[in-house]
């Protein structure tokens, strides 16, 4: 994989993704925007602290989505069971 140049927190990086250069650019843009938002809304000035806060924010979002996804799966399984019982399977 060759990679693509992106900028996050003013740092140029070469990143690559199995999903392609445009995906890597999009992810870098999302990370950079989150960092800018954190910098604008927090007292953290240290780059490492800002990066850790961004990572925690993304981890929180991911965990909430995982839990929501699992809840949807449980609901779909329950509906599937009810439907199967209703049609006699």
C-alpha positions, -999 to 999 in steps of 0.1 A, spaced: 0 0 0 14 33 -10 -6 57 12 -18 93 10 -5 124 27 -29 139 53 -26 166 79 -38 162 115 -30 188 142 -7 205 117 13 174 113 18 158 78 14 121 79 14 93 53 -15 70 60 -30 41 41 -63 22 43 -76 -11 28 -106 10 19 -85 34 -3 -70 69 -2 -103 88 -1 -114 69 30 -80 76 47 -85 113 38 -120 113 52 -109 97 85 -80 121 88 -104 150 83 -128 137 109 -100 133 134 -86 168 127 -121 183 130 -126 166 164 -93 178 176 -101 214 166 -135 211 183 -118 198 215 -92 226 214 -119 252 210 -139 238 239 -114 227 265 -85 240 285 -61 213 272 -32 229 254 -8 200 253 -10 182 220 -8 148 236 -37 157 260 -58 169 231 -51 137 211 -60 116 242 -93 136 246 -101 130 210 -93 93 213 -116 91 244 -144 109 225 -141 84 196 -140 55 220 -171 67 237 -189 71 204 -178 37 193 -188 19 225 -223 36 224 -227 25 188 -217 -11 197 -242 -12 225 -269 3 203 -261 -22 176 -263 -51 200 -296 -39 213 -309 -38 177 -297 -73 171 -315 -85 203 -347 -68 191 -344 -83 156 -339 -118 171 -369 -114 193 -390 -102 164 -377 -131 143 -387 -156 170 -422 -140 173 -426 -141 135 -414 -177 133 -439 -187 161 -467 -168 144 -462 -187 111 -456 -220 127 -419 -227 122 
